[in-house]
Amino acid sequence: MDYHGEKMGKAMTAIELASRVKESYSLDWIFENVKVGLNLAKEYGVTHIRAFADVDSKAKLEGIKALLKAKEEFKGVVELQVVAFPQDGVERESEAYNLVREAVKMGADVVGGIPWIELTEKDEETHIDKMFEIALEFDKDISMLVDDAGDPTLKTLEKLAIKTLETGYMGRVLAHHARAMSMYPMQYLMKLIALLKKSGISIVTDPHTGPLHVPVKELLSSDILLSLGQDDILDAYYPYGRNNMLEVAFLASHILWMTTAADMEALYDMITKNPAKAMRINDYGIELGKTANLVVLNAPNVLEALRFYEKPLYVISHENFFKVMELFSN
């Protein structure tokens, strides 16, 4: 696949090829596939998901409608944050701005973006500006895919951080992928990390879905809020996936060579506490007065949890109780 090619030089081509599928989108087809993913999430103890739905001249608002329908059906089991996502660009795709705005009016929770897909730096900045315009109007958080290719000249993460500071949106912006960071000179990387700290931007990385990834250890040592994402489940970009975040952390442990006890604890935080904070789930945690979401694993410690990445024994989500794994003894 072009997306997984050496140094991800054809990542944009892969997105353009995948977009052809959207010409035959229908709400019912999307909804049934979404339900499969959310049922897997329930089985593996994923109680909150930020899900992206493409909005453009081909996809229209079918994905948004399907996710909003699923959000209602799975309410109290898996909480969905629906992202209105202009996958094919904002300047390249003339209908995208109005469709994103309409999606938010329909109930989408988050304004998406993918500025690096634009053809000029000016258009990248306009893309970011327009999505912030919608987010500010409706008081919505922002999630943007940035610099998702093996090109060290891509710098939309920097542009996103600057815009975040200019608008005072610190703590409300998530940046996804940012794979070009792996190719930046150290001097620029350190400057960018300082800018990320100042802007409060959180990073979501998916090292199992492409040959490049953000410099995880440098970001963690600099106290950047870093999470692991699934991205995706059985689609044009990734042929595997089952919404098992322990499995994602297990894969990351090998890809990133994070195998010490401290590394494992960090990886575990990257699928639990860190994403909860990044998604602004304010009542997360085992404390008096907070929502009693609880996942009980069949493991005595983090090492064993990552080693076997099994289904949990029990999932308690928003007062709903699920017994997942059946235990057998001789």
C-alpha positions in Angstrom: 0.0 0.0 0.0 1.2 3.5 -0.8 0.6 4.7 2.8 3.0 2.1 4.1 5.7 2.6 1.5 9.3 3.4 2.4 9.5 6.8 4.2 5.8 7.3 3.4 6.6 9.4 0.3 3.3 8.4 -1.3 1.0 9.0 1.7 -0.9 11.7 -0.1 -1.5 9.4 -3.1 -2.8 6.8 -0.7 -5.4 9.2 0.7 -6.5 10.2 -2.8 -6.9 6.6 -3.8 -8.8 5.7 -0.7 -11.2 8.6 -1.2 -12.8 6.8 -4.1 -14.6 4.5 -1.7 -16.6 7.5 -0.5 -18.4 7.8 -3.8 -20.6 4.9 -2.7 -21.0 5.8 0.9 -24.4 5.2 2.5 -25.5 5.8 6.1 -26.7 2.2 6.7 -23.4 0.6 5.4 -21.3 3.0 7.6 -23.5 2.5 10.6 -23.2 -1.3 10.5 -19.4 -1.1 10.3 -19.3 1.5 13.1 -21.3 -0.9 15.3 -18.8 -3.7 14.7 -16.0 -1.3 15.9 -17.9 -0.2 19.0 -18.9 -3.7 20.0 -15.2 -4.6 19.9 -14.5 -1.5 22.0 -17.0 -2.7 24.6 -15.4 -6.1 24.7 -11.9 -4.7 25.2 -12.8 -2.1 27.7 -12.6 1.0 25.6 -15.2 3.3 27.1 -14.4 6.5 25.2 -13.5 7.0 21.5 -12.8 10.1 19.4 -14.1 9.0 15.9 -13.4 10.8 12.6 -16.0 11.0 9.8 -15.0 12.4 6.4 -17.0 15.3 5.1 -16.5 16.4 1.5 -18.3 16.5 -1.8 -18.2 12.7 -2.1 -18.9 11.6 1.5 -21.3 14.5 2.1 -22.6 14.1 5.7 -23.3 10.3 5.6 -20.5 9.5 8.0 -21.5 12.1 10.5 -25.1 10.9 10.4 -23.9 7.3 11.0 -21.6 8.2 13.9 -24.3 10.4 15.6 -26.7 7.5 15.3 -24.2 5.2 16.8 -23.3 7.7 19.5 -27.0 7.6 20.6 -27.3 3.8 20.4 -24.1 3.2 22.4 -24.6 6.0 24.9 -23.7 4.8 28.4 -21.6 2.0 27.0 -19.0 3.6 24.7 -19.0 7.4 24.6 -18.3 8.8 21.2 -16.7 12.1 20.4 -17.6 12.7 16.7 -15.1 14.6 14.6 -16.1 16.4 11.5 -13.1 15.7 9.3 -12.3 17.4 6.0 -10.1 14.5 4.8 -9.6 15.8 1.3 -8.6 19.3 2.4 -10.5 22.6 2.8 -8.9 24.7 0.0 -8.7 21.7 -2.3 -12.3 20.7 -1.6 -14.7 23.6 -2.1 -17.6 22.1 -0.1 -15.6 21.1 2.9 -15.9 24.3 5.0 -19.7 24.4 4.8 -20.0 20.7 5.4 -17.8 20.8 8.5 -19.9 23.7 9.8 -23.1 21.9 9.1 -21.8 18.8 10.8 -21.1 20.7 13.9 -24.6 22.2 13.8 -25.9 18.6 13.5 -24.1 17.6 16.7 -20.5 16.8 15.9 -18.4 17.3 19.0 -15.0 18.2 17.5 -13.7 20.1 14.5 -11.2 18.2 12.5 -8.5 19.1 10.0 -5.6 17.8 7.9 -3.7 20.9 6.7 -0.7 19.1 5.4 -2.9 17.7 2.5 -3.1 21.2 1.0 -0.9 22.1 -2.0 0.7 25.3 -0.7 1.8 26.7 2.7 -0.7 29.5 2.3 -3.5 27.0 1.8 -2.2 25.0 4.9 -2.6 28.2 7.0 -6.0 29.0 5.5 -7.1 25.4 6.3 -6.1 25.8 9.9 -7.7 29.3 10.1 -11.0 28.2 8.7 -11.3 25.2 11.1 -10.5 27.4 14.1 -13.1 29.8 12.9 -15.8 27.1 13.2 -14.4 25.8 16.5 -14.4 29.2 18.0 -17.9 30.0 16.8 -19.4 26.8 18.3 -16.9 26.4 21.2 -15.6 23.0 20.0 -12.3 21.3 20.6 -10.0 20.6 17.6 -8.3 17.4 16.3 -6.0 17.7 13.3 -3.9 15.2 11.4 -0.6 16.9 10.7 2.6 16.2 8.7 1.6 12.5 8.1 4.3 11.8 5.5 8.0 11.3 5.2 8.7 14.9 4.3 10.9 17.0 6.6 9.7 20.2 5.0 6.1 19.6 6.4 5.6 22.0 9.3 1.8 22.2 9.8 2.2 21.1 13.5 4.2 24.3 14.1 1.4 26.3 12.3 -1.2 24.6 14.4 0.7 25.4 17.6 1.1 29.1 16.6 -2.7 29.3 15.8 -3.5 27.7 19.2 -1.5 30.3 21.0 -3.0 33.2 19.0 -6.5 32.1 19.8 -5.9 31.1 23.4 -7.0 27.5 22.7 -4.4 26.0 24.9 -5.4 22.5 26.1 -8.1 22.1 23.6 -6.2 20.9 20.5 -5.1 17.4 19.6 -2.5 16.7 16.9 -2.4 13.3 15.3 0.4 11.4 13.5 3.0 14.2 12.9 5.3 11.5 11.4 7.5 14.1 9.7 8.8 14.9 13.2 11.0 11.7 12.9 12.9 13.5 10.1 13.4 16.9 11.7 16.9 18.2 12.6 17.4 18.1 16.3 17.6 21.9 16.7 14.2 22.4 15.0 12.7 19.4 16.9 13.7 21.0 20.3 12.2 24.3 19.2 9.0 22.6 18.1 8.8 20.7 21.4 9.1 24.0 23.3 6.3 25.4 21.2 4.1 22.3 21.9 4.6 22.8 25.6 3.7 26.4 25.5 0.6 25.8 23.4 -0.6 22.8 25.4 -1.1 20.6 22.3 -1.4 16.9 22.9 -0.1 14.3 20.4 -1.6 11.0 19.4 0.8 8.6 17.7 0.1 5.3 15.9 3.5 3.7 15.3 1.9 0.4 14.2 0.1 1.9 11.2 3.1 3.3 9.3 6.9 3.1 9.0 7.4 6.5 10.6 6.3 7.9 14.0 6.9 10.8 16.3 10.0 10.7 18.5 8.1 9.2 21.4 10.9 9.1 24.0 12.0 12.7 23.4 8.4 13.9 23.7 7.8 11.9 26.9 11.0 13.2 28.5 9.9 16.7 27.6 6.5 16.2 29.4 4.4 16.4 26.2 1.0 14.8 26.7 1.3 11.7 24.4 -1.3 9.0 23.7 -1.5 5.9 21.5 -4.3 5.6 19.0 -5.8 2.7 17.1 -6.2 4.3 13.6 -7.6 2.2 12.0 -9.7 -1.0 11.9 -9.7 -3.0 8.7 -9.7 -0.2 6.2 -7.6 1.2 3.3 -4.9 2.3 5.6 -4.5 -0.6 8.0 -5.6 -4.2 7.5 -5.8 -5.2 11.2 -7.1 -3.7 14.4 -9.8 -4.7 16.9 -10.1 -1.7 19.3 -7.8 -3.5 21.7 -5.6 -0.8 23.1 -3.5 -3.2 25.1 -2.6 -4.8 21.8 -1.7 -1.4 20.4 0.6 -0.8 23.4 2.1 -4.3 23.0 3.0 -3.4 19.4 4.3 0.0 20.3 6.6 -1.6 23.0 8.4 -3.5 20.2 8.4 -0.8 17.5 9.7 1.8 20.0 11.9 -0.6 22.0 10.2 0.4 25.2 10.6 -2.8 27.2 11.8 -1.6 30.7 9.4 -1.5 33.6 9.3 2.3 33.4 8.6 2.1 29.6 5.7 -0.3 30.2 4.1 2.0 32.7 4.5 4.9 30.3 2.8 2.9 27.5 0.0 1.9 29.9 -0.5 5.6 30.7 -0.6 6.3 26.9 -3.8 4.2 26.6 -5.5 5.2 29.8 -4.7 8.4 31.7 -3.1 10.4 28.9 -5.9 10.1 26.3 -8.5 10.8 29.0 -6.8 14.1 29.7 -6.2 14.8 26.0 -10.0 14.2 25.3 -10.8 16.4 28.3 -12.8 13.6 30.1 -12.8 15.6 33.3 -14.3 13.0 35.6 -11.8 10.3 34.7 -10.1 8.4 37.6 -10.9 6.4 40.7 -11.9 9.2 43.1 -15.0 10.0 45.1 -17.6 11.7 43.0 -16.3 10.7 39.6 -18.0 8.5 37.1 -17.5 4.8 38.0 -16.0 3.6 34.7 -13.8 0.6 35.5 -12.0 -2.1 33.5 -10.9 -5.2 35.4 -8.0 -7.0 33.7 -7.1 -10.6 34.0 -3.5 -9.7 34.9 -1.6 -9.0 38.1 0.5 -6.2 36.8 1.2 -4.0 33.7 3.8 -6.3 32.3 1.4 -9.2 32.2 -1.4 -7.0 30.9 0.7 -6.0 27.9 2.3 -9.4 27.4 -1.1 -11.1 26.8 -3.3 -8.2 25.9 -6.4 -10.3 26.7 -10.0 -9.1 26.9 -10.8 -7.8 30.4 -12.7 -9.8 33.0 -15.3 -7.1 33.6 -16.1 -3.7 32.1 -18.2 -1.2 34.1 -19.1 1.8 31.9 -21.4 4.6 33.0 -23.2 2.3 35.5 -23.5 -0.5 32.9 -21.9 -3.8 33.8 -20.4 -6.3 31.3 -18.8 -9.6 32.1 -16.5 -10.2 29.2 -14.1 -13.1 29.8 -15.3 -16.5 31.0 -12.7 -18.1 33.2 -12.3 -21.9 33.2 -10.4 -24.0 35.8 -9.6 -27.7 35.8 
